[in-house]
Amino acid sequence: MQKPLSWNGAGTARPCILPSKLNAGTSRPRPIRAFSWQMWVVFAFLNAVFGLTAIEAAANNSDPKMSIETSDFGKTEDGEAVQLYTLKNANGLTAKVITYGAIIYSMEVPDKDGHFANITANCASLADYGTKSPCFGALIGRFANRIARGQFMLEGRRISLPLNAGPNHIHGGVRGFHKRVWKVEPIRGDDFVGVKLTYVSKDGEEGYPGKIVCTVVYELNNRNEWKMDYTAQTDKTTVVNLTNHSYWNLAGAQSGTVLDQILTVNADKYLLADDALIPTGEIVPVEGTPVDFREPHRIGERMNEIKEKQFGGGYDHCMVINHEKPGVLDFCAKLKDPASGRTMEVSTTQPGVQIFSANFQSSALTGPGGYVYPRHLGLCLEAQHFPDSPNKPQFPSTVLKPGETYHEVTVHKFGVEK
C-alpha cells in the first residue's frame, strides 16, 4: 500500500533500548544565531522590562507565529492543580493539552475553505473528565485495552489487577494514567512547539509490579503534524502498553456522527475476539469482512454486519498494521471528511491499532456549551500493542525489564483535500 505520509522517522523494537534519536523528524535544539548590535539592544530592553536574558530572548524570538501559552484548568478532588497548555504552529493549527491524564483537550485545524474547528471530543469541565469522560483525548496506561480476567503470569508469578470491565481489566485500572496529574515542561524546536509530560507510577499501583517513569512528548510542527513520542523505564520487570484515546470527528467535534467519514487502514489482518472483546489469539485476514479498510470505505457503510452483542453494533477491533519490519514508523490509517475536506493521516511504530466507533450513547455525555454527544460521535484510532498480550505469548511482547526503555511513536498529519 502506498504510504502517503512523508515523515520518515523510525522507532525501535518493543520493548527496546532507546536510540539516541529517530532516523528523521527529530528536531535539534535551536541554535542561537549571530545578532546585530541593534538586536542586543532590544534584548537588553526586554531583560530590563520582563526579566528575560539575551539568550532566552533569542531562543524565543525565532518564529513569532509559533506560541506556547498556559492557563489554569482547575483542581482535582484531591486539590492538585491542573494546567492547560495551548500550542500554536506557524499555520494557525492549535492544540490544547491538560496535565490531567495528559489529555489532548482540543485540536483546531482548518477545512478546505480555511475555517478552523476543533476536531476531537472534549468535556466541559475537569470534574466531568473525572466522572463522565469515556477517556476523551487521554493517555492510556499502564496497559491500554483489555487483559483477560485481570491476571497474567510474569517471571513465574501471578499478577492480579482490578476488574473494571466486567470480569476483565481495561485501560490500566480504576485509576489509570488517564486519571493522574502529570508534570509538564514546555518545549520548542526549529519548527515545533510542544510539551513534555511525565508521570511516575509507583510499584504496585493498580496491581502492576515495578516503579515506572513514563514520559510523553507532544509536538505540533509547521508541517501540520502532531507527534506523540512515548517512553517508559522500570525498576522491576513489568508490562507496558501506552496509547492515546482521542475521539476524532473531522467535521467538528460537535457536528454529529462520524459515520459518513471515510476510513482507510493499512492492515491485511485483525485479531479475532470473543464476546467480551478478549482476543482469542487468532490473527485472521480482513478480506471479506466489514473490517476490510484496505480501500477507503464510509465508516457506517457496513456497520450493520457487525454483531450488536459482541461489538455494540460498531467497530471495536484491533487491526494488525502492515509493517515493513517491527518498530518502524509506517502508515497506519487515514480518515477523511468529504464535506469539510479535512484529512488525518496516522503513522506509528506500534504493531496494532484499535478502531473504535464510540458505540455508546448517554444523555449525560456532554461537551462544552451543553452539547450532547450522539452515538458514534467520533472514531478512535488507538495505536498500541495487542490486547491481552501478557496472556498471548504469540503476540509481540509488552514485557519491560530494568535497563530497557519502552519507546513508541505515533504521528498524525492534518491536511485538506478539495
C-alpha positions as CSV (number, residue, x, y, z in Angstrom):
1,M,0.0,0.0,0.0
2,Q,1.2,3.5,-0.8
3,K,2.3,5.4,2.3
4,P,1.2,9.0,1.8
5,L,2.9,10.3,5.0
6,S,6.3,11.7,4.0
7,W,7.7,12.0,7.6
8,N,10.2,9.1,7.8
9,G,11.1,8.7,11.4
10,A,11.8,5.3,12.9
11,G,11.1,3.7,16.3
12,T,12.5,0.6,17.8
13,A,11.5,-2.9,18.5
14,R,9.3,-3.1,21.6
15,P,10.4,-3.0,24.4
16,C,13.9,-1.9,23.4
17,I,16.9,0.2,24.3
18,L,16.1,3.7,23.4
19,P,18.1,5.0,20.4
20,S,19.8,8.3,20.7
21,K,17.4,9.8,18.1
22,L,14.9,8.8,15.4
23,N,16.2,8.4,11.9
24,A,14.4,11.6,10.9
25,G,11.9,14.0,12.2
26,T,13.7,14.8,15.5
27,S,14.4,18.4,15.8
28,R,17.7,19.6,17.4
29,P,17.8,22.4,19.9
30,R,17.5,25.7,18.3
31,P,20.9,27.4,17.7
32,I,21.5,30.9,18.8
33,R,22.4,32.9,15.7
34,A,24.6,36.0,15.5
35,F,22.7,39.2,16.0
36,S,23.4,42.8,15.2
37,W,24.1,45.3,18.0
38,Q,20.6,46.7,17.4
39,M,19.1,43.3,18.4
40,W,21.2,43.1,21.5
41,V,19.9,46.5,22.5
42,V,16.3,45.1,22.1
43,F,17.2,42.1,24.2
44,A,18.7,44.3,26.9
45,F,15.4,46.3,26.9
46,L,13.4,43.1,27.2
47,N,15.6,42.0,30.1
48,A,15.1,45.2,31.9
49,V,11.3,45.2,31.4
50,F,10.4,41.5,31.6
51,G,13.4,39.9,33.2
52,L,14.5,37.9,30.1
53,T,18.1,37.2,29.5
54,A,19.5,37.8,26.0
55,I,19.8,34.0,25.4
56,E,16.2,33.4,26.5
57,A,15.0,36.2,24.2
58,A,17.0,34.8,21.3
59,A,15.6,31.3,21.8
60,N,12.0,32.6,22.0
61,N,12.2,35.1,19.1
62,S,12.8,32.8,16.2
63,D,9.3,32.4,14.9
64,P,6.7,34.7,16.4
65,K,3.9,32.7,14.7
66,M,4.6,29.7,17.0
67,S,3.5,30.1,20.6
68,I,3.0,28.3,23.9
69,E,0.6,29.6,26.5
70,T,-0.5,28.2,29.8
71,S,-3.6,28.8,32.0
72,D,-5.3,27.2,35.0
73,F,-7.8,24.4,34.3
74,G,-9.0,23.9,37.9
75,K,-8.2,21.4,40.7
76,T,-8.8,17.8,41.2
77,E,-10.9,16.5,44.1
78,D,-7.5,15.9,45.9
79,G,-6.6,19.5,45.4
80,E,-4.0,19.0,42.7
81,A,-3.7,22.0,40.3
82,V,-4.3,21.2,36.6
83,Q,-2.9,23.4,33.8
84,L,-4.0,23.8,30.2
85,Y,-1.2,24.4,27.6
86,T,-2.1,26.0,24.3
87,L,0.3,25.2,21.4
88,K,0.0,27.0,18.1
89,N,2.1,26.4,15.0
90,A,3.0,29.0,12.3
91,N,0.0,27.9,10.2
92,G,-2.5,28.6,13.0
93,L,-3.2,25.0,14.0
94,T,-3.8,24.9,17.7
95,A,-3.6,22.0,20.1
96,K,-4.6,22.3,23.7
97,V,-3.4,19.8,26.3
98,I,-4.3,19.5,30.0
99,T,-2.0,18.0,32.6
100,Y,-4.8,15.8,34.0
101,G,-4.4,12.5,32.1
102,A,-2.0,14.1,29.6
103,I,-5.3,14.8,27.7
104,I,-5.5,16.3,24.3
105,Y,-8.3,18.7,25.1
106,S,-8.8,20.1,21.6
107,M,-7.2,20.2,18.1
108,E,-8.2,23.1,15.9
109,V,-7.5,22.6,12.2
110,P,-8.8,24.3,9.0
111,D,-11.2,22.9,6.4
112,K,-10.9,23.4,2.7
113,D,-12.2,27.0,3.0
114,G,-9.8,27.8,5.7
115,H,-12.3,27.7,8.6
116,F,-10.9,26.3,11.8
117,A,-12.8,23.9,14.1
118,N,-11.9,21.6,17.0
119,I,-12.0,18.0,15.7
120,T,-11.6,16.0,18.9
121,A,-14.3,15.4,21.6
122,N,-13.8,17.0,25.0
123,C,-15.6,17.6,28.3
124,A,-17.0,20.8,29.7
125,S,-15.1,20.7,32.9
126,L,-12.3,19.0,34.9
127,A,-14.9,17.4,37.1
128,D,-16.5,15.8,34.0
129,Y,-13.2,14.3,33.0
130,G,-13.0,12.6,36.4
131,T,-16.6,11.2,36.4
132,K,-18.2,11.1,32.9
133,S,-15.5,11.0,30.3
134,P,-15.0,7.8,28.2
135,C,-11.3,8.6,28.1
136,F,-11.7,11.6,25.8
137,G,-8.2,12.5,24.5
138,A,-6.4,10.7,27.3
139,L,-3.1,8.9,27.5
140,I,-3.9,5.3,28.5
141,G,-1.6,3.2,30.7
142,R,0.0,1.4,32.3
143,F,-1.7,-1.1,29.9
144,A,-4.1,0.1,27.2
145,N,-7.0,-2.1,26.3
146,R,-8.0,-5.4,27.9
147,I,-6.3,-8.1,30.0
148,A,-8.4,-11.2,30.4
149,R,-9.6,-11.9,34.0
150,G,-7.2,-9.2,35.2
151,Q,-4.5,-11.8,35.5
152,F,-1.3,-12.9,33.8
153,M,2.0,-14.7,34.7
154,L,5.2,-12.8,34.8
155,E,8.5,-14.4,35.6
156,G,6.7,-17.3,37.3
157,R,4.5,-15.1,39.4
158,R,0.8,-14.5,39.0
159,I,-0.1,-10.8,38.7
160,S,-3.7,-9.7,39.7
161,L,-5.2,-6.5,38.5
162,P,-8.5,-4.7,39.3
163,L,-11.5,-5.9,37.3
164,N,-13.1,-2.8,35.8
165,A,-14.6,-4.2,32.6
166,G,-16.9,-6.9,33.8
167,P,-14.7,-9.9,34.5
168,N,-11.7,-8.3,32.9
169,H,-9.2,-5.4,33.3
170,I,-9.1,-2.4,30.9
171,H,-7.0,0.7,30.4
172,G,-4.8,0.4,33.4
173,G,-7.4,0.0,36.1
174,V,-9.8,2.1,38.2
175,R,-7.4,5.0,38.3
176,G,-5.1,4.5,35.3
177,F,-2.8,7.1,33.8
178,H,-5.8,8.9,32.3
179,K,-6.8,10.0,35.9
180,R,-3.4,11.2,37.1
181,V,-1.9,14.6,37.1
182,W,1.3,14.7,35.0
183,K,4.3,17.0,35.5
184,V,4.8,19.3,32.5
185,E,7.6,21.1,30.7
186,P,7.1,23.3,27.7
187,I,9.5,22.7,24.8
188,R,10.2,24.1,21.3
189,G,12.5,23.3,18.4
190,D,13.3,24.6,15.0
191,D,9.8,24.1,13.6
192,F,7.7,22.9,16.5
193,V,6.2,23.7,19.9
194,G,5.3,21.2,22.4
195,V,5.1,19.8,26.0
196,K,6.9,17.1,27.8
197,L,4.7,15.3,30.3
198,T,6.0,12.9,32.9
199,Y,4.2,10.6,35.4
200,V,5.9,8.3,37.9
201,S,3.8,5.2,38.6
202,K,4.6,3.5,41.9
203,D,5.4,-0.1,42.4
204,G,2.1,-2.0,42.9
205,E,-0.1,0.8,41.5
206,E,-3.3,-0.7,40.2
207,G,-1.6,-4.1,40.8
208,Y,1.2,-3.6,38.3
209,P,4.8,-4.5,39.5
210,G,7.6,-2.0,39.3
211,K,8.0,1.7,39.6
212,I,8.0,3.1,36.1
213,V,8.8,6.6,34.9
214,C,6.6,7.3,31.9
215,T,7.1,10.3,29.5
216,V,5.2,11.5,26.5
217,V,6.4,14.4,24.3
218,Y,3.7,16.1,22.3
219,E,4.9,18.2,19.4
220,L,3.0,20.3,16.9
221,N,5.2,21.2,14.0
222,N,4.9,23.5,11.0
223,R,4.2,20.6,8.6
224,N,0.9,20.3,10.4
225,E,2.0,17.1,12.2
226,W,1.1,16.1,15.7
227,K,3.8,13.8,17.1
228,M,3.4,11.7,20.3
229,D,6.6,10.2,21.5
230,Y,6.3,7.7,24.4
231,T,9.0,6.3,26.7
232,A,9.0,4.3,29.9
233,Q,11.6,2.8,32.2
234,T,11.1,0.4,35.2
235,D,13.0,-0.8,38.2
236,K,11.2,-4.2,38.1
237,T,10.0,-6.4,35.3
238,T,6.5,-5.3,34.3
239,V,4.3,-4.8,31.3
240,V,3.6,-1.6,29.4
241,N,1.2,-0.6,26.6
242,L,0.6,3.1,26.0
243,T,-1.8,4.8,23.6
244,N,-3.9,7.9,23.1
245,H,-7.7,7.7,23.2
246,S,-8.8,10.7,21.3
247,Y,-12.2,10.6,19.5
248,W,-11.7,12.2,16.1
249,N,-14.5,13.8,14.1
250,L,-13.1,15.8,11.2
251,A,-16.4,17.6,10.5
252,G,-16.0,19.1,14.0
253,A,-16.3,17.7,17.5
254,Q,-19.9,19.0,17.9
255,S,-21.2,18.1,14.4
256,G,-23.0,14.8,14.9
257,T,-21.7,11.4,14.0
258,V,-18.6,10.2,12.1
259,L,-20.5,7.6,10.0
260,D,-20.1,9.4,6.7
261,Q,-16.4,9.9,7.0
262,I,-14.1,7.8,5.0
263,L,-11.5,5.4,6.6
264,T,-8.5,3.6,5.2
265,V,-6.5,1.2,7.4
266,N,-3.2,-0.3,6.4
267,A,-4.0,-3.8,7.7
268,D,-4.4,-7.1,5.9
269,K,-5.3,-8.9,9.2
270,Y,-7.0,-8.3,12.5
271,L,-7.5,-10.1,15.8
272,L,-10.5,-12.4,16.4
273,A,-12.1,-11.6,19.8
274,D,-14.8,-13.2,22.0
275,D,-18.0,-11.5,23.2
276,A,-16.0,-9.7,25.9
277,L,-13.6,-8.3,23.3
278,I,-10.7,-10.5,24.5
279,P,-8.6,-11.8,21.6
280,T,-8.8,-15.5,21.0
281,G,-5.2,-15.5,19.9
282,E,-6.1,-16.0,16.2
283,I,-4.9,-13.4,13.6
284,V,-7.1,-13.7,10.6
285,P,-7.4,-11.9,7.1
286,V,-9.7,-8.9,6.8
287,E,-10.8,-9.9,3.3
288,G,-14.5,-10.5,3.1
289,T,-15.2,-8.9,6.4
290,P,-16.6,-5.4,7.4
291,V,-13.2,-4.6,8.9
292,D,-11.5,-4.6,5.5
293,F,-10.5,-1.0,5.1
294,R,-7.5,-1.6,2.8
295,E,-9.5,0.5,0.3
296,P,-11.4,3.6,1.6
297,H,-14.9,3.0,2.9
298,R,-17.5,5.0,4.8
299,I,-17.4,4.1,8.5
300,G,-21.1,3.5,8.6
301,E,-21.2,1.6,5.3
302,R,-21.0,-1.9,6.6
303,M,-21.7,-1.4,10.3
304,N,-25.0,-3.4,10.1
305,E,-22.8,-6.5,9.5
306,I,-21.2,-6.2,13.0
307,K,-22.8,-8.1,15.9
308,E,-24.6,-5.8,18.3
309,K,-23.9,-8.2,21.2
310,Q,-20.2,-8.6,20.6
311,F,-19.1,-5.2,19.4
312,G,-22.0,-2.9,20.4
313,G,-23.1,-2.6,16.8
314,G,-20.0,-0.8,15.7
315,Y,-16.2,-1.0,15.3
316,D,-14.1,-2.1,18.3
317,H,-11.4,-4.1,16.6
318,C,-7.7,-4.4,16.8
319,M,-6.1,-4.2,13.4
320,V,-2.6,-5.7,12.6
321,I,-0.7,-2.9,10.9
322,N,1.3,-3.9,7.8
323,H,4.9,-3.1,8.9
324,E,7.9,-3.5,6.8
325,K,9.7,-4.5,9.9
326,P,8.9,-4.3,13.6
327,G,9.2,-0.9,15.2
328,V,9.4,1.2,12.0
329,L,7.2,4.2,11.6
330,D,4.8,3.1,8.9
331,F,1.5,4.4,7.5
332,C,-1.4,3.2,9.8
333,A,-4.7,4.8,8.8
334,K,-6.3,7.8,7.0
335,L,-9.5,9.5,7.9
336,K,-11.3,11.9,5.6
337,D,-14.4,14.1,5.9
338,P,-15.8,14.7,2.4
339,A,-17.9,17.7,3.4
340,S,-15.1,19.7,5.0
341,G,-12.2,18.3,3.1
342,R,-10.2,17.7,6.3
343,T,-7.9,14.7,6.3
344,M,-5.9,13.0,9.0
345,E,-3.1,10.5,8.2
346,V,-1.7,8.4,11.0
347,S,1.7,6.7,11.1
348,T,3.0,4.6,14.0
349,T,5.7,2.3,15.3
350,Q,3.1,0.3,17.2
351,P,2.1,-3.2,15.9
352,G,-1.7,-2.6,16.0
353,V,-4.4,0.0,16.0
354,Q,-7.8,-0.3,17.8
355,I,-10.5,1.2,15.7
356,F,-13.4,2.2,17.9
357,S,-16.5,4.0,16.7
358,A,-17.9,5.2,20.0
359,N,-20.7,2.6,20.2
360,F,-22.4,4.0,23.3
361,Q,-24.9,6.7,23.9
362,S,-25.7,8.7,27.0
363,S,-27.6,11.9,27.6
364,A,-25.2,12.6,30.4
365,L,-22.2,12.7,28.0
366,T,-21.9,16.4,27.2
367,G,-19.3,18.7,26.0
368,P,-18.7,22.5,26.2
369,G,-21.8,24.5,25.9
370,G,-24.0,21.6,27.0
371,Y,-23.7,19.8,23.6
372,V,-25.0,16.2,24.0
373,Y,-22.7,13.7,22.1
374,P,-24.6,11.2,20.0
375,R,-23.8,7.6,19.5
376,H,-20.8,7.2,17.1
377,L,-19.7,10.7,17.9
378,G,-16.2,10.1,16.7
379,L,-13.6,7.5,15.7
380,C,-10.7,6.4,18.0
381,L,-7.5,5.2,16.2
382,E,-5.6,3.8,19.2
383,A,-2.2,2.8,18.0
384,Q,-1.0,0.2,20.5
385,H,0.2,-3.3,21.2
386,F,-2.4,-6.0,21.1
387,P,-5.0,-6.5,23.8
388,D,-4.3,-9.3,26.3
389,S,-0.6,-9.6,25.1
390,P,0.6,-10.7,28.6
391,N,-1.5,-13.8,28.2
392,K,-0.7,-14.4,24.5
393,P,3.0,-15.4,24.0
394,Q,2.5,-15.4,20.2
395,F,1.8,-11.6,20.3
396,P,4.5,-9.0,20.2
397,S,5.8,-8.8,23.8
398,T,4.8,-6.0,26.1
399,V,7.3,-7.0,28.9
400,L,9.6,-4.3,30.0
401,K,12.7,-5.1,32.1
402,P,15.1,-2.9,34.2
403,G,17.7,-1.4,31.9
404,E,15.4,-1.3,28.9
405,T,13.4,1.6,27.6
406,Y,9.9,1.3,26.1
407,H,9.7,3.6,23.1
408,E,6.9,4.2,20.6
409,V,6.0,7.0,18.3
410,T,2.7,7.9,16.6
411,V,2.3,10.9,14.2
412,H,-1.0,12.5,13.0
413,K,-0.7,14.6,9.9
414,F,-3.6,17.0,9.2
415,G,-4.5,18.3,5.7
416,V,-7.3,19.1,3.3
417,E,-8.4,17.6,0.0
418,K,-10.8,19.7,-2.1
